[in-house]
Amino acid sequence: MSVFVSLLVAAVLGALLGLERESAGKAAGLRTHLLVGLGAALATQLSQQVSGFGTIDFADPGRIAAQVVSGIGFIGAGVILQARGSVQGLTTAATLWVAAMIGMAAGVEAYAQAAFVTLVALVALRSLHYLDTFFRRQPHWHHIQVIWTGSAGNIDDILRTITSEGIPDHSLEEAFVEGEESGCSLKLRARKEDIPRVVFALGRSPDIKEVRTL
């Protein structure tokens, strides 16, 4: 009977993490995390049973369970998206991995550890989200590269444009000339949401050929 209890505990704790991710609008939600936790618990149980854990014919009980640790990475990779120079889904991928570990803990009836890790994970996902958002909104250093047609004298116009967009803390890192094109690399200290505005302002000039973040 205890094996079914551990499976149920794994499913419930995994579902709690899934509910948090689903409330945040993530693709991997309640069902995904529930199934990951449940499957990890079952794999851990089978690993013990197949190896003869606790008997004279004892073998390594981690043969099957060990594959859960590495195998969950394939599912995690499926929720990570890369677009426009940013990576999204890393937190959800980590949550899936934690759900698998919670399921493994429940599979060996380590209920106290499973419950504690679930609680810590929920606190990290919910409460620390506001702290993370606060730090993300603080100014950080960013690098952009601007390429234009014409003389290198356009650098002065570019720097004036950046200043007019409310970013006084910036510096010229590098300037180069390639054939009929000139370019420069700039270092700006600004909030992340301010960078697209600067890129758009620079791109409005007819001489500017390309503006990209580095």
N, C-alpha and C positions, 0 to 999 in steps of 0.2 A: 504493500500500500504506500510505503514511503516514496517509492520511485514515482508514483503518480503525483504525490504531493510536491515533490521537487520540480516536476515538469510544470505543474500549475504555478508554482512560485516563480519559475523562470519566465513563464508566459506573462504573468501579471506585472512583474518588475520591468520586463522588456516593453510591455504595453505602456507603462507610465512614461518611459523615455520617449516612446513613439508619439504619445499624446502631446508632449511638449514640442516635438519637432513639427507635428502636424499643425499645432496652433500657430507656429511660426511660418506656416505656408510652405514647408519643405515637401519634396516629392516622396522621400522615404519617411513615412509616418507611422501610425499606430500598427497597422498590419505587418509592415516590413520589420519593425523592431520586435514585435511579438514573435514572429516566425523565426527571426534570428536567435532570440533568446531561447525559444523552445527547441530549435534544432541543435543549438550548442549544448543544451542540457541533455538531450537525448544522445548526442555523440559522446558526451562524457560518460554517461551511464553505460552505453554499449562498449566503450573502450575498457571499462572496468570488467564488464561481464565476459567479453571475449577473451581477455587476458587471464581470466581465472583469478581475479584479485581476491586476496584473502584465503586462498586455497593452497594446497601443496604445490600445484602446478602453476605457481605464480609467475607471471611474465610482466613486461612493461605495460602498465595501465595507461600510459600516455600516448600510445601509438596512434590511436584514432583521434583523441582529443587534441593532440598537438597540431593536427592538420586544420583544426578550427581557427587557431591563432593566425596562421598564414592564409588560409582559404578565405577568411572574411575580408581580406584585402581586396579580392576581386569584386565583391559586392560594393565595398567602400569606394573603389575606383569608379564605379558606375554612377555615383551621385556627385562626383567632382566635375565641375564644368570650368572650361577656360575660354574666356571671350574678352576681346578688347583689352588685352593686357592684364586682366584681373582673374583671380581664381576664386570660385565659389563652391561651396559644398564640403569644405574640409571639416567643419564642425559636425555636420551630419554624418560624414564618413567616420569620424572619431567616435560619435555616439553609437553608431552601429557596432563598432569594434568593442566598445564598453558593454553594449547589450549582450554581445557574444560571451564576453568574460563573465558577466553576471549569470548568464545561463549555465556556464561551466561550473561556477561556484554553487549554483542551486543544484546542479547535477550530482555534486558530491556532498550535498546536504549542508553546505557551508552557508546557512541562511543568514547569519549575522553579518558576514562579510558582504553578501549579495545585497542585503537591505541597506547597509551603510554606504556602499559604493553607489547604489541607486540614488540615495538621498544627496550625497555629495555631487553627483552628476546633475541632478535637478537644480540644486543650488547654483552650480556653475553656469548652467544654461540659462536660468532665469535671472537670478540676482546679479551675477557678474556681467550679464549682458549690458546693463546700464553703465557699469564702470568701463567696459570695453568701448561702448559708444562714446563716452566722455573723452577717452584718450584718442579715439579716432578723429574726433572733431577738433583736436588741437593741431596747430600748425606743424607740419613736418617738411623735411627737405625733399624736393622733387626735381627731376632732371627732364628737360625737354630739348629737342633738337629742331632747329628751324633752317630750312633751305629755301633760297630765293634766287631769282635771276637778276643779275645786275652787280653793282659794285659792293664792296664790303662796307661802304658807308651806311648801308641800311641798318647796321647794328644799332646805331643811335636811335633810329625810329622804333626799332623793336624794343629796346630798353625803356623808351618813353611810354610805349603802349602798355608794357607790363606794369609800370608805375601807375599809370592812369587807371588800371584795373584794381587798384588798391593793394598791390603787393610791393611794398618798398624794399623788402629784404630779398635781394636777388643779386646774382653775380654772373659774369661771363666766364665760362670755364675754358672754352676753346673756340677758335675761329679757323675756317679753312676755305680754300678755293679749289674747285674742281671744274676745269674747263670754263664754260660760261656761267656756271652756277657758283654761288657762295653759300656758306652755312656757318652755324655756330651752335655750341652746346651751352645751355643756361642752367643755372642752379637756382631754384626758387624755394623759399620757405613760406608755405601756404597750407591751408586746409585742403583736403582731398577734393572736396566739391568745388573749390575755386579753380582748379586746374583746367577743367573743360571750358570754363568761361574765358580763361586766358588764351587757350588754344583757338577758340572761336574768334576772339578779337584779333589775334595775329593773322588768322586765315582770311580775314576780310580784305587784307591788303592785296591789290592785284599783282604785286611783285612776288609775294610769298608763294612758293610752289608746294611746300610740304611742311607740316608741323606735327611732330610726333613725340610721345612721352617715352622715356628710356627706363 
